[in-house]
């Protein structure tokens, strides 16, 4: 059995640097980060069934802004689609393959959304 190759995400988001003048504040999102206007957001609508026991989900990635605004958008999408879901790791996860419906809802609100994958 082949060993899995480790990637950066397997390190837990740590960045190692030997630069003494490295300023991490440039790369860390703070609580004061503002939500970009919908027309400035470029979201991606993904379809996935991996790691979910064969159940399909739609994943919205690429949102820039505070967690509270992301949760609010997730609630709105779940309510409009009449399904469950969650918000984890900066992504909105909606149960079922409702990409087209979700993309139309987001575009109606002014977001730029592109379909990624299948």
N, C-alpha and C positions, 0 to 999 in steps of 0.2 A: 504494500500500500504506500503510495507516494505521500510525502510530507507536504503540508500546506505551506505555501510561501507567505511570510508575514508582510503586511503592508503598514503604512503609517497609522491607519485607523486602529490597528491592533495594539499600538502603543498607548492608546487612550488619549490621544490628542496632545501628547507632550512633544515639545520641540527642544532639542538639545543644541546649544550653541557655545562655541568657544570665544565668541566675540565679547570682549569686556564692555563695549559700548552699546550692546543690544538693548533696545527699549521695547519691552513686551507690551506696553500700553498701546502701541500702534496696532497690535494684533488681537487684543482682547476686547470683546464687546462689553461695554458697561451698561449699567442700569439706565443711563441717560440717553441711550441710543434711540433715535426717533424713527417712527415708521415712515418709510418712503411712501409717496403718493402712489395710488394704484397704477397710474399710467407709467410710473418709473420702475415698477416691479416687473421682473421677468420670471414667471413661475413655470415649472415643468410638471406635467401630468404623466405619472408613470403607472403602469399596470404591473402587479406582482402577485405571485401565489407561492413564492419560495418561503419556507420556514413557517408556514401557516396551515399545515395539514391539508394542503390542496385548496384551501379557501382563497378566493380572489379578493384583492383590495386595490383601491386607487390611492396613490401616494402623490401628494402635492409637495414639491420641493422648491427651494429658492426664495422663500419669504424673508424679507429683511425688516426687522422691527422688534419691539418688545414681545415677550412671551404672551402677555395678556391679550395683545391684539391678534396674535396667531391663534390663541384659544378661542377668541371671539369669532374669528373667521371660520375656524373649524366647526364651531357650534352652528353657525349659520348654514354652512354647506350640508352638515348632517341633517339639519331640520328640513331644508329644501329637498333633499334626496329621500328623506324618510327612512334613513338607515343609521346604524351606529358607527362608531369610529373613535379615534383618539388623536391626541397631539403628543408626539414624542420626538425628542432630539431635533427640534426645529422643522419637523415634517407633519403634515396633516394626513392621517390615514383614515380613509373612508371605506367601509365594507362594501364589497361588490365592485363590478367593473362598470362604473358610471362616469367614465372619463368624458364622454361627449357632453353629458348633462352638466357636469361640474365645470368643464371648460366654457360652456355657454354662460353659466351663472357668473363665473369670474370675469369673462369678457364683458358682460353686461354691466358689471361694477367698475369696469375700466382697466382691469389687469391685462397684461400681455401674457398669454399662456400658450405654450407649445406642447404638442403631444410627443412623448418620448417612448420609443420601443413599440413593439407589436401593434 
